[in-house]
């Protein structure tokens, strides 16, 4: 298992809960292999991920007929809640 942080760049495919995304790793970059498009391919049965958002992921490297991809095992997105509940006057 590999822990990385990556920014989603594109949703490539979706059917039911199975999705394929292109992403750019932003942390622990050396742990994954970048493809010819300058991204990594993330695959798995996951909820909708938002393009241009950064996620913390636990992935597993897999080889498929389409090349190297990373199966999503865990996904998390940190959000800033410091301004929640504050009123602007």
Jmol script that loads the backbone (N, CA, C; Angstrom):
load data "model"
ATOM      1  N   UNK A   1       0.834  -1.184   0.000  1.00  0.00           N
ATOM      2  CA  UNK A   1       0.000   0.000   0.000  1.00  0.00           C
ATOM      3  C   UNK A   1       0.880   1.249   0.000  1.00  0.00           C
ATOM      4  N   UNK A   2       0.410   2.259  -0.699  1.00  0.00           N
ATOM      5  CA  UNK A   2       1.151   3.507  -0.854  1.00  0.00           C
ATOM      6  C   UNK A   2       0.260   4.662  -0.408  1.00  0.00           C
ATOM      7  N   UNK A   3       0.780   5.534   0.436  1.00  0.00           N
ATOM      8  CA  UNK A   3       0.051   6.733   0.860  1.00  0.00           C
ATOM      9  C   UNK A   3       0.569   7.927   0.071  1.00  0.00           C
ATOM     10  N   UNK A   4      -0.347   8.616  -0.609  1.00  0.00           N
ATOM     11  CA  UNK A   4       0.015   9.795  -1.396  1.00  0.00           C
ATOM     12  C   UNK A   4      -1.049  10.877  -1.210  1.00  0.00           C
ATOM     13  N   UNK A   5      -0.700  12.075  -1.617  1.00  0.00           N
ATOM     14  CA  UNK A   5      -1.665  13.157  -1.762  1.00  0.00           C
ATOM     15  C   UNK A   5      -1.643  13.530  -3.230  1.00  0.00           C
ATOM     16  N   UNK A   6      -2.839  13.688  -3.814  1.00  0.00           N
ATOM     17  CA  UNK A   6      -2.903  13.971  -5.244  1.00  0.00           C
ATOM     18  C   UNK A   6      -4.061  14.911  -5.554  1.00  0.00           C
ATOM     19  N   UNK A   7      -3.865  15.714  -6.593  1.00  0.00           N
ATOM     20  CA  UNK A   7      -4.903  16.618  -7.087  1.00  0.00           C
ATOM     21  C   UNK A   7      -5.549  15.977  -8.314  1.00  0.00           C
ATOM     22  N   UNK A   8      -6.864  15.829  -8.273  1.00  0.00           N
ATOM     23  CA  UNK A   8      -7.594  15.223  -9.383  1.00  0.00           C
ATOM     24  C   UNK A   8      -7.602  16.195 -10.566  1.00  0.00           C
ATOM     25  N   UNK A   9      -7.205  15.710 -11.739  1.00  0.00           N
ATOM     26  CA  UNK A   9      -7.163  16.561 -12.922  1.00  0.00           C
ATOM     27  C   UNK A   9      -8.280  16.269 -13.916  1.00  0.00           C
ATOM     28  N   UNK A  10      -8.777  15.012 -13.915  1.00  0.00           N
ATOM     29  CA  UNK A  10      -9.788  14.654 -14.914  1.00  0.00           C
ATOM     30  C   UNK A  10     -10.493  13.371 -14.516  1.00  0.00           C
ATOM     31  N   UNK A  11     -11.815  13.326 -14.737  1.00  0.00           N
ATOM     32  CA  UNK A  11     -12.539  12.061 -14.622  1.00  0.00           C
ATOM     33  C   UNK A  11     -12.516  11.436 -16.009  1.00  0.00           C
ATOM     34  N   UNK A  12     -11.934  10.260 -16.121  1.00  0.00           N
ATOM     35  CA  UNK A  12     -11.751   9.597 -17.409  1.00  0.00           C
ATOM     36  C   UNK A  12     -12.928   8.683 -17.734  1.00  0.00           C
ATOM     37  N   UNK A  13     -13.474   8.006 -16.710  1.00  0.00           N
ATOM     38  CA  UNK A  13     -14.520   7.006 -16.942  1.00  0.00           C
ATOM     39  C   UNK A  13     -15.359   6.867 -15.684  1.00  0.00           C
ATOM     40  N   UNK A  14     -16.660   6.561 -15.896  1.00  0.00           N
ATOM     41  CA  UNK A  14     -17.552   6.316 -14.760  1.00  0.00           C
ATOM     42  C   UNK A  14     -18.650   5.355 -15.187  1.00  0.00           C
ATOM     43  N   UNK A  15     -18.855   4.321 -14.389  1.00  0.00           N
ATOM     44  CA  UNK A  15     -19.980   3.404 -14.587  1.00  0.00           C
ATOM     45  C   UNK A  15     -20.374   2.876 -13.221  1.00  0.00           C
ATOM     46  N   UNK A  16     -21.619   3.163 -12.835  1.00  0.00           N
ATOM     47  CA  UNK A  16     -22.112   2.835 -11.499  1.00  0.00           C
ATOM     48  C   UNK A  16     -21.186   3.498 -10.477  1.00  0.00           C
ATOM     49  N   UNK A  17     -20.577   2.712  -9.583  1.00  0.00           N
ATOM     50  CA  UNK A  17     -19.657   3.280  -8.582  1.00  0.00           C
ATOM     51  C   UNK A  17     -18.195   3.187  -9.004  1.00  0.00           C
ATOM     52  N   UNK A  18     -17.914   2.569 -10.153  1.00  0.00           N
ATOM     53  CA  UNK A  18     -16.536   2.424 -10.609  1.00  0.00           C
ATOM     54  C   UNK A  18     -16.129   3.666 -11.382  1.00  0.00           C
ATOM     55  N   UNK A  19     -14.972   4.222 -10.996  1.00  0.00           N
ATOM     56  CA  UNK A  19     -14.498   5.444 -11.637  1.00  0.00           C
ATOM     57  C   UNK A  19     -12.999   5.352 -11.934  1.00  0.00           C
ATOM     58  N   UNK A  20     -12.590   6.076 -12.965  1.00  0.00           N
ATOM     59  CA  UNK A  20     -11.172   6.212 -13.308  1.00  0.00           C
ATOM     60  C   UNK A  20     -10.874   7.704 -13.378  1.00  0.00           C
ATOM     61  N   UNK A  21      -9.812   8.110 -12.695  1.00  0.00           N
ATOM     62  CA  UNK A  21      -9.405   9.521 -12.656  1.00  0.00           C
ATOM     63  C   UNK A  21      -7.947   9.661 -13.061  1.00  0.00           C
ATOM     64  N   UNK A  22      -7.625  10.796 -13.652  1.00  0.00           N
ATOM     65  CA  UNK A  22      -6.245  11.222 -13.823  1.00  0.00           C
ATOM     66  C   UNK A  22      -5.931  12.161 -12.666  1.00  0.00           C
ATOM     67  N   UNK A  23      -4.728  12.069 -12.116  1.00  0.00           N
ATOM     68  CA  UNK A  23      -4.359  12.906 -10.977  1.00  0.00           C
ATOM     69  C   UNK A  23      -2.872  13.218 -10.998  1.00  0.00           C
ATOM     70  N   UNK A  24      -2.534  14.337 -10.359  1.00  0.00           N
ATOM     71  CA  UNK A  24      -1.133  14.737 -10.207  1.00  0.00           C
ATOM     72  C   UNK A  24      -0.762  14.591  -8.739  1.00  0.00           C
ATOM     73  N   UNK A  25       0.219  13.737  -8.427  1.00  0.00           N
ATOM     74  CA  UNK A  25       0.636  13.606  -7.032  1.00  0.00           C
ATOM     75  C   UNK A  25       1.298  14.890  -6.536  1.00  0.00           C
ATOM     76  N   UNK A  26       0.979  15.282  -5.296  1.00  0.00           N
ATOM     77  CA  UNK A  26       1.549  16.501  -4.722  1.00  0.00           C
ATOM     78  C   UNK A  26       2.413  16.208  -3.502  1.00  0.00           C
ATOM     79  N   UNK A  27       2.239  15.045  -2.889  1.00  0.00           N
ATOM     80  CA  UNK A  27       3.084  14.604  -1.774  1.00  0.00           C
ATOM     81  C   UNK A  27       3.423  13.137  -1.978  1.00  0.00           C
ATOM     82  N   UNK A  28       4.630  12.754  -1.563  1.00  0.00           N
ATOM     83  CA  UNK A  28       5.137  11.394  -1.722  1.00  0.00           C
ATOM     84  C   UNK A  28       5.176  11.012  -3.208  1.00  0.00           C
ATOM     85  N   UNK A  29       5.577  11.964  -4.040  1.00  0.00           N
ATOM     86  CA  UNK A  29       5.585  11.811  -5.493  1.00  0.00           C
ATOM     87  C   UNK A  29       6.454  10.645  -5.942  1.00  0.00           C
ATOM     88  N   UNK A  30       7.574  10.424  -5.282  1.00  0.00           N
ATOM     89  CA  UNK A  30       8.496   9.360  -5.672  1.00  0.00           C
ATOM     90  C   UNK A  30       7.956   7.957  -5.458  1.00  0.00           C
ATOM     91  N   UNK A  31       6.844   7.827  -4.754  1.00  0.00           N
ATOM     92  CA  UNK A  31       6.284   6.501  -4.464  1.00  0.00           C
ATOM     93  C   UNK A  31       5.460   5.946  -5.620  1.00  0.00           C
ATOM     94  N   UNK A  32       5.143   6.800  -6.596  1.00  0.00           N
ATOM     95  CA  UNK A  32       4.316   6.371  -7.726  1.00  0.00           C
ATOM     96  C   UNK A  32       5.020   6.686  -9.038  1.00  0.00           C
ATOM     97  N   UNK A  33       4.600   5.990 -10.083  1.00  0.00           N
ATOM     98  CA  UNK A  33       5.198   6.190 -11.402  1.00  0.00           C
ATOM     99  C   UNK A  33       4.289   7.080 -12.252  1.00  0.00           C
ATOM    100  N   UNK A  34       4.830   8.180 -12.719  1.00  0.00           N
ATOM    101  CA  UNK A  34       4.080   9.129 -13.547  1.00  0.00           C
ATOM    102  C   UNK A  34       3.987   8.577 -14.972  1.00  0.00           C
ATOM    103  N   UNK A  35       2.808   8.686 -15.594  1.00  0.00           N
ATOM    104  CA  UNK A  35       2.632   8.156 -16.949  1.00  0.00           C
ATOM    105  C   UNK A  35       3.025   9.188 -18.014  1.00  0.00           C
ATOM    106  N   UNK A  36       2.804   8.846 -19.265  1.00  0.00           N
ATOM    107  CA  UNK A  36       3.195   9.706 -20.390  1.00  0.00           C
ATOM    108  C   UNK A  36       2.442  11.027 -20.434  1.00  0.00           C
ATOM    109  N   UNK A  37       1.323  11.120 -19.690  1.00  0.00           N
ATOM    110  CA  UNK A  37       0.531  12.348 -19.655  1.00  0.00           C
ATOM    111  C   UNK A  37       0.904  13.246 -18.475  1.00  0.00           C
ATOM    112  N   UNK A  38       1.903  12.831 -17.697  1.00  0.00           N
ATOM    113  CA  UNK A  38       2.327  13.606 -16.536  1.00  0.00           C
ATOM    114  C   UNK A  38       1.430  13.427 -15.329  1.00  0.00           C
ATOM    115  N   UNK A  39       0.640  12.349 -15.336  1.00  0.00           N
ATOM    116  CA  UNK A  39      -0.300  12.082 -14.247  1.00  0.00           C
ATOM    117  C   UNK A  39      -0.174  10.632 -13.796  1.00  0.00           C
ATOM    118  N   UNK A  40      -0.983  10.271 -12.819  1.00  0.00           N
ATOM    119  CA  UNK A  40      -1.163   8.873 -12.456  1.00  0.00           C
ATOM    120  C   UNK A  40      -2.632   8.547 -12.708  1.00  0.00           C
ATOM    121  N   UNK A  41      -2.918   7.262 -12.903  1.00  0.00           N
ATOM    122  CA  UNK A  41      -4.290   6.819 -13.118  1.00  0.00           C
ATOM    123  C   UNK A  41      -4.794   6.162 -11.845  1.00  0.00           C
ATOM    124  N   UNK A  42      -5.909   6.700 -11.327  1.00  0.00           N
ATOM    125  CA  UNK A  42      -6.548   6.169 -10.127  1.00  0.00           C
ATOM    126  C   UNK A  42      -7.817   5.443 -10.536  1.00  0.00           C
ATOM    127  N   UNK A  43      -8.019   4.247 -10.004  1.00  0.00           N
ATOM    128  CA  UNK A  43      -9.212   3.465 -10.338  1.00  0.00           C
ATOM    129  C   UNK A  43      -9.836   2.925  -9.054  1.00  0.00           C
ATOM    130  N   UNK A  44     -11.139   2.673  -9.104  1.00  0.00           N
ATOM    131  CA  UNK A  44     -11.773   2.024  -7.974  1.00  0.00           C
ATOM    132  C   UNK A  44     -13.241   2.349  -7.850  1.00  0.00           C
ATOM    133  N   UNK A  45     -13.872   1.619  -6.958  1.00  0.00           N
ATOM    134  CA  UNK A  45     -15.269   1.873  -6.619  1.00  0.00           C
ATOM    135  C   UNK A  45     -15.285   2.882  -5.486  1.00  0.00           C
ATOM    136  N   UNK A  46     -15.422   4.140  -5.861  1.00  0.00           N
ATOM    137  CA  UNK A  46     -15.365   5.249  -4.905  1.00  0.00           C
ATOM    138  C   UNK A  46     -16.472   6.250  -5.204  1.00  0.00           C
ATOM    139  N   UNK A  47     -16.747   7.103  -4.217  1.00  0.00           N
ATOM    140  CA  UNK A  47     -17.694   8.190  -4.442  1.00  0.00           C
ATOM    141  C   UNK A  47     -17.096   9.185  -5.427  1.00  0.00           C
ATOM    142  N   UNK A  48     -17.902  10.105  -5.878  1.00  0.00           N
ATOM    143  CA  UNK A  48     -17.457  11.131  -6.832  1.00  0.00           C
ATOM    144  C   UNK A  48     -16.334  11.969  -6.221  1.00  0.00           C
ATOM    145  N   UNK A  49     -15.222  12.091  -6.940  1.00  0.00           N
ATOM    146  CA  UNK A  49     -14.132  12.966  -6.534  1.00  0.00           C
ATOM    147  C   UNK A  49     -14.220  14.238  -7.372  1.00  0.00           C
ATOM    148  N   UNK A  50     -13.883  15.364  -6.768  1.00  0.00           N
ATOM    149  CA  UNK A  50     -14.011  16.657  -7.429  1.00  0.00           C
ATOM    150  C   UNK A  50     -12.714  17.023  -8.148  1.00  0.00           C
ATOM    151  N   UNK A  51     -12.842  17.366  -9.426  1.00  0.00           N
ATOM    152  CA  UNK A  51     -11.687  17.804 -10.216  1.00  0.00           C
ATOM    153  C   UNK A  51     -11.131  19.086  -9.595  1.00  0.00           C
ATOM    154  N   UNK A  52      -9.822  19.195  -9.557  1.00  0.00           N
ATOM    155  CA  UNK A  52      -9.051  20.307  -8.994  1.00  0.00           C
ATOM    156  C   UNK A  52      -9.021  20.314  -7.468  1.00  0.00           C
ATOM    157  N   UNK A  53      -9.534  19.277  -6.826  1.00  0.00           N
ATOM    158  CA  UNK A  53      -9.422  19.144  -5.369  1.00  0.00           C
ATOM    159  C   UNK A  53      -8.301  18.164  -5.049  1.00  0.00           C
ATOM    160  N   UNK A  54      -7.707  18.359  -3.872  1.00  0.00           N
ATOM    161  CA  UNK A  54      -6.613  17.515  -3.427  1.00  0.00           C
ATOM    162  C   UNK A  54      -7.137  16.511  -2.405  1.00  0.00           C
ATOM    163  N   UNK A  55      -6.709  15.260  -2.544  1.00  0.00           N
ATOM    164  CA  UNK A  55      -7.144  14.176  -1.671  1.00  0.00           C
ATOM    165  C   UNK A  55      -5.946  13.423  -1.126  1.00  0.00           C
ATOM    166  N   UNK A  56      -6.093  12.898   0.085  1.00  0.00           N
ATOM    167  CA  UNK A  56      -5.114  11.981   0.659  1.00  0.00           C
ATOM    168  C   UNK A  56      -5.611  10.578   0.332  1.00  0.00           C
ATOM    169  N   UNK A  57      -4.749   9.780  -0.278  1.00  0.00           N
ATOM    170  CA  UNK A  57      -5.154   8.477  -0.786  1.00  0.00           C
ATOM    171  C   UNK A  57      -4.228   7.378  -0.303  1.00  0.00           C
ATOM    172  N   UNK A  58      -4.809   6.227  -0.061  1.00  0.00           N
ATOM    173  CA  UNK A  58      -4.042   5.004   0.097  1.00  0.00           C
ATOM    174  C   UNK A  58      -4.370   4.168  -1.127  1.00  0.00           C
ATOM    175  N   UNK A  59      -3.339   3.802  -1.883  1.00  0.00           N
ATOM    176  CA  UNK A  59      -3.533   3.115  -3.158  1.00  0.00           C
ATOM    177  C   UNK A  59      -2.667   1.866  -3.231  1.00  0.00           C
ATOM    178  N   UNK A  60      -3.009   1.017  -4.176  1.00  0.00           N
ATOM    179  CA  UNK A  60      -2.232  -0.185  -4.442  1.00  0.00           C
ATOM    180  C   UNK A  60      -1.918  -0.206  -5.929  1.00  0.00           C
ATOM    181  N   UNK A  61      -0.647  -0.407  -6.276  1.00  0.00           N
ATOM    182  CA  UNK A  61      -0.229  -0.446  -7.676  1.00  0.00           C
ATOM    183  C   UNK A  61      -0.769  -1.701  -8.347  1.00  0.00           C
ATOM    184  N   UNK A  62      -1.335  -1.512  -9.545  1.00  0.00           N
ATOM    185  CA  UNK A  62      -1.840  -2.636 -10.336  1.00  0.00           C
ATOM    186  C   UNK A  62      -1.456  -2.439 -11.797  1.00  0.00           C
ATOM    187  N   UNK A  63      -1.231  -3.559 -12.471  1.00  0.00           N
ATOM    188  CA  UNK A  63      -0.981  -3.507 -13.912  1.00  0.00           C
ATOM    189  C   UNK A  63      -2.235  -4.033 -14.607  1.00  0.00           C
ATOM    190  N   UNK A  64      -2.651  -3.325 -15.650  1.00  0.00           N
ATOM    191  CA  UNK A  64      -3.812  -3.756 -16.425  1.00  0.00           C
ATOM    192  C   UNK A  64      -3.431  -3.745 -17.896  1.00  0.00           C
ATOM    193  N   UNK A  65      -4.371  -4.124 -18.738  1.00  0.00           N
ATOM    194  CA  UNK A  65      -4.081  -4.096 -20.177  1.00  0.00           C
ATOM    195  C   UNK A  65      -3.873  -2.674 -20.684  1.00  0.00           C
ATOM    196  N   UNK A  66      -4.281  -1.678 -19.889  1.00  0.00           N
ATOM    197  CA  UNK A  66      -4.107  -0.273 -20.264  1.00  0.00           C
ATOM    198  C   UNK A  66      -2.839   0.336 -19.664  1.00  0.00           C
ATOM    199  N   UNK A  67      -2.093  -0.442 -18.896  1.00  0.00           N
ATOM    200  CA  UNK A  67      -0.864   0.046 -18.291  1.00  0.00           C
ATOM    201  C   UNK A  67      -0.955   0.070 -16.777  1.00  0.00           C
ATOM    202  N   UNK A  68      -0.104   0.847 -16.175  1.00  0.00           N
ATOM    203  CA  UNK A  68      -0.022   0.925 -14.717  1.00  0.00           C
ATOM    204  C   UNK A  68      -1.105   1.844 -14.178  1.00  0.00           C
ATOM    205  N   UNK A  69      -1.805   1.385 -13.152  1.00  0.00           N
ATOM    206  CA  UNK A  69      -2.767   2.241 -12.473  1.00  0.00           C
ATOM    207  C   UNK A  69      -2.700   1.987 -10.980  1.00  0.00           C
ATOM    208  N   UNK A  70      -3.401   2.814 -10.226  1.00  0.00           N
ATOM    209  CA  UNK A  70      -3.390   2.729  -8.770  1.00  0.00           C
ATOM    210  C   UNK A  70      -4.815   2.578  -8.271  1.00  0.00           C
ATOM    211  N   UNK A  71      -5.078   1.421  -7.648  1.00  0.00           N
ATOM    212  CA  UNK A  71      -6.405   1.145  -7.109  1.00  0.00           C
ATOM    213  C   UNK A  71      -6.574   1.905  -5.794  1.00  0.00           C
ATOM    214  N   UNK A  72      -7.657   2.647  -5.691  1.00  0.00           N
ATOM    215  CA  UNK A  72      -7.934   3.435  -4.487  1.00  0.00           C
ATOM    216  C   UNK A  72      -8.466   2.507  -3.393  1.00  0.00           C
ATOM    217  N   UNK A  73      -7.764   2.480  -2.268  1.00  0.00           N
ATOM    218  CA  UNK A  73      -8.194   1.698  -1.120  1.00  0.00           C
ATOM    219  C   UNK A  73      -8.867   2.584  -0.069  1.00  0.00           C
ATOM    220  N   UNK A  74      -8.322   3.791   0.118  1.00  0.00           N
ATOM    221  CA  UNK A  74      -8.881   4.774   1.050  1.00  0.00           C
ATOM    222  C   UNK A  74      -8.749   6.157   0.423  1.00  0.00           C
ATOM    223  N   UNK A  75      -9.717   7.004   0.704  1.00  0.00           N
ATOM    224  CA  UNK A  75      -9.655   8.374   0.197  1.00  0.00           C
ATOM    225  C   UNK A  75     -10.168   9.320   1.276  1.00  0.00           C
ATOM    226  N   UNK A  76      -9.500  10.466   1.385  1.00  0.00           N
ATOM    227  CA  UNK A  76      -9.875  11.462   2.392  1.00  0.00           C
ATOM    228  C   UNK A  76      -9.544  12.841   1.845  1.00  0.00           C
ATOM    229  N   UNK A  77     -10.396  13.812   2.177  1.00  0.00           N
ATOM    230  CA  UNK A  77     -10.115  15.196   1.793  1.00  0.00           C
ATOM    231  C   UNK A  77     -10.199  16.045   3.044  1.00  0.00           C
ATOM    232  N   UNK A  78      -9.146  16.791   3.336  1.00  0.00           N
ATOM    233  CA  UNK A  78      -9.134  17.693   4.475  1.00  0.00           C
ATOM    234  C   UNK A  78      -9.744  19.020   4.057  1.00  0.00           C
ATOM    235  N   UNK A  79     -10.597  19.566   4.928  1.00  0.00           N
ATOM    236  CA  UNK A  79     -11.184  20.874   4.648  1.00  0.00           C
ATOM    237  C   UNK A  79     -10.928  21.792   5.832  1.00  0.00           C
ATOM    238  N   UNK A  80     -10.837  23.075   5.552  1.00  0.00           N
ATOM    239  CA  UNK A  80     -10.613  24.082   6.584  1.00  0.00           C
ATOM    240  C   UNK A  80     -11.962  24.458   7.201  1.00  0.00           C
ATOM    241  N   UNK A  81     -12.124  24.163   8.490  1.00  0.00           N
ATOM    242  CA  UNK A  81     -13.392  24.474   9.162  1.00  0.00           C
ATOM    243  C   UNK A  81     -13.236  25.657  10.124  1.00  0.00           C
ATOM    244  N   UNK A  82     -12.117  26.332  10.059  1.00  0.00           N
ATOM    245  CA  UNK A  82     -11.854  27.421  11.003  1.00  0.00           C
ATOM    246  C   UNK A  82     -12.825  28.583  10.849  1.00  0.00           C
ATOM    247  N   UNK A  83     -13.410  28.762   9.670  1.00  0.00           N
ATOM    248  CA  UNK A  83     -14.334  29.873   9.454  1.00  0.00           C
ATOM    249  C   UNK A  83     -15.799  29.478   9.547  1.00  0.00           C
ATOM    250  N   UNK A  84     -16.080  28.216   9.851  1.00  0.00           N
ATOM    251  CA  UNK A  84     -17.474  27.795   9.962  1.00  0.00           C
ATOM    252  C   UNK A  84     -18.130  28.439  11.169  1.00  0.00           C
ATOM    253  N   UNK A  85     -19.326  28.880  10.999  1.00  0.00           N
ATOM    254  CA  UNK A  85     -20.077  29.474  12.112  1.00  0.00           C
ATOM    255  C   UNK A  85     -19.799  30.939  12.342  1.00  0.00           C
ATOM    256  N   UNK A  86     -18.871  31.526  11.624  1.00  0.00           N
ATOM    257  CA  UNK A  86     -18.578  32.954  11.777  1.00  0.00           C
ATOM    258  C   UNK A  86     -19.468  33.749  10.839  1.00  0.00           C
ATOM    259  N   UNK A  87     -20.067  34.784  11.371  1.00  0.00           N
ATOM    260  CA  UNK A  87     -20.934  35.650  10.563  1.00  0.00           C
ATOM    261  C   UNK A  87     -20.123  36.835  10.063  1.00  0.00           C
ATOM    262  N   UNK A  88     -20.373  37.186   8.813  1.00  0.00           N
ATOM    263  CA  UNK A  88     -19.748  38.392   8.267  1.00  0.00           C
ATOM    264  C   UNK A  88     -20.762  39.518   8.325  1.00  0.00           C
ATOM    265  N   UNK A  89     -20.386  40.638   8.884  1.00  0.00           N
ATOM    266  CA  UNK A  89     -21.290  41.780   8.987  1.00  0.00           C
ATOM    267  C   UNK A  89     -21.015  42.783   7.899  1.00  0.00           C
TER     268      UNK A  89
END
end "model"
wireframe off; spacefill off
backbone 0.3
color backbone group
